[in-house]
Structures are given as C-alpha cells and as structure tokens.
Amino acid sequence: LLEQQGVKCRCKRCHANFSGAGGNVFNGWCCRHCHAALSEEVVQCAECKTVVALGDRSDRLRRHAEAINQLRGAAQYVQTTVKSAAGGANIPAPAIAALQRAALELQAVRPKGSRWLAGAWGTVRSCLLSLRAFPEAAIVLRKAEMQLCIELGAQRTVCVKEASAAEGLTVGAAVDDPWARRFVAALRLQDPSEAALATGCKRRLGPKGDGGYVVWDHGRRPLCDHLLSYGVDTTVDFEWELASSGAKVMLFDHTVEALPRQHPNFKFRREALAERALDGACGTLEDHVRLLLGADAGEGDVGQAALKMDVEGAEFEAILATPPEVLNCFDQICLELHWLGRPSRGGDFSVKAQALEKLTKHFVLLHAHGNSY
C-alpha cells in the first residue's frame, strides 16, 4: 500500500508493521453470498455466516487466474497494435472490451480496495491513454480512471481504520484494560527454561527464514514419531527433514490445493484449524489428533508426537478449545504467535492471555525468537 501511494520506505520495521494491514481487503476475497471482504485464511464469513468450502476456494482461484490471463493477453495485444499502427489508426475494439471484462470479472471475486483490482484498472488505464482520442477507448478509459480512484480510496480508508484500531500495548506503561495487563503477565511467563539443557540441545530445522523452526533435540531418532503440521504455504522443508528421519507427518492447509513437494511419510488434508469443526472447511485439534493417531486422544501408547502451528492468528482460540488430554499428547510444540499487540486480530486480549496461560500449565518454554519472515 505504501508503494502504491508513492512512498518507498525500505526499512524492515515498516514492512513488518504493514504486512498484515487490511489483509481481508488488499489480498482478500469476496464472500460468494454477501460480497463481504474475506481474508485468505477465513473459513466462515463474519457477516452472513456462510462457510467458505473447498469448492468455493477452487472456484475463486480459477476465476481469478482466468481474469488475470485475459487481462494480460488483451493488454499485450493493445500495446502491440498501438505500436505497430501509425498514429493508432487501427483501434483493437475487441481487445479494449476484453480489458474491461477482465477487470470486471476480478471485481466478482476480489473486494473493493484489493491490490489486484487497483492493478487491473491501472493496467486498463495505461493501455488506453494513447487511444483516448477514439470514442470507444475514451469511454473505457474514463471508467478505468474512476474505478482506480475508488480502489485507491478504499485502500486509504482501510489503512486509516486499521491504524486507528491498532492501539499500542506498551509493556512498561500503565494499561487500563485488566485483560491487557493479564496478557502482558502471561507473556512474561514465557521465559525460556534452562532445565532441559542437561538432556538435549536446540536444533533448527527447515529454511533459515519463515518456515524454519527451532526444536528440542534429545538425541533420539526420529525426533518424533508423529508430526501434526498446520500451515504449508510454499515450503515444507521443516516437515521434510522430520519425515526423512522416519516421522509420520500429517499436514493441514486450506489455502493451498497441494503440497509444494511430496514425501512418502506425508499425508495432506486441505482443511483449516479452528476452535470448532465446520464440514468441508475446518476441524479442531482434537479431531485431527484422533485422525493422525488413529485412536482416541489420551488413550494408549501413541509414541512421541510434535505439533507445528502457523495459522495466522487462529492459534489462540484453537488452543483454548483443546482439552488438556489432547495437548498432553504432544512432547513439544513449535508455534507462531500472531497479532500479540492487536486485540482486533486473532482474538482479544482475554483470549490471548488465557491461551498463553493454558500453555504454561502443560509446557515449559525452551526457545523464543522474533519472526524471521
């Protein structure tokens, strides 16, 4: 958004601070029922309660890809024709119409303010500027300029709204909200323990950046018998290393259609993690533990199990909804915590505080570091 407004800030702090701003708008999708803006990860529309099924995800991805390909093809044809025609005498009318259709098709799946819509109408405008003397092109050009202003205005509105809602949580300052104070206290409980250093060591698995995790290596191979992994995106290097050592890995991610690479010990389900199950969209940690282990959680010897979670803020409510006996199935947890300072994302301070307190009742923190994204 900063770059689209002409600001070229390169500092890592700005990129980190704005990385999630308006995620349901800038990179989001439209609800098929009420057209409300939805983030990539959401499994149920907050406005109309419509469940985002896997078929809906596949359909919107297909329509998006078709519209983008149509837009690029029409833009290339228009630009080539204008360059080859003396003074723009030959007006590619079908291609001009195709440009507009592609942008309108994107409007059916992307919300107002989407970076994709701003880019699409910007492309239409740049292609038709040299043809504005012709009536057919001038009409579409005026519409493109009007829509581009609408999209950029919507982005500014979302950014202002996001910034005003993001009240800072300063650890050293007085905080009026009792849940905020309790949340800070819960964060202070997350002090790395030195007690386990005598029986193992820290070890990083996976890539150096996002997708890599520090685990506790006790010397046993495989490191765990089972791994329940939430969040695939574009890399499974962490899971690959564990699977290659003999661990059975079950991966979940509702935002991708397939794994970026395969392994004989991988099993993949296109399903989200949530505090309650919704058919065809998401399941609970308790459901997935039973699915992975093939037995009731907490019963029998299931070996050593590990949990990895990178679910963009859904981790807090998912942890709160998980019975203690299910959490006790895991020997160690690799967990990303999102939106710690924003009560408007991933649950308010009470949800986050209680989730962290629940973890401290069952686990000892061995390592913590900032996001290496």
Summary of the structure (lengths in Angstrom):
residues: 373
radius of gyration: 24.4
end to end distance: 18.7
largest distance: 80.5
contacts: 1129
relative contact order: 0.10
helix: 43%
strand: 12%
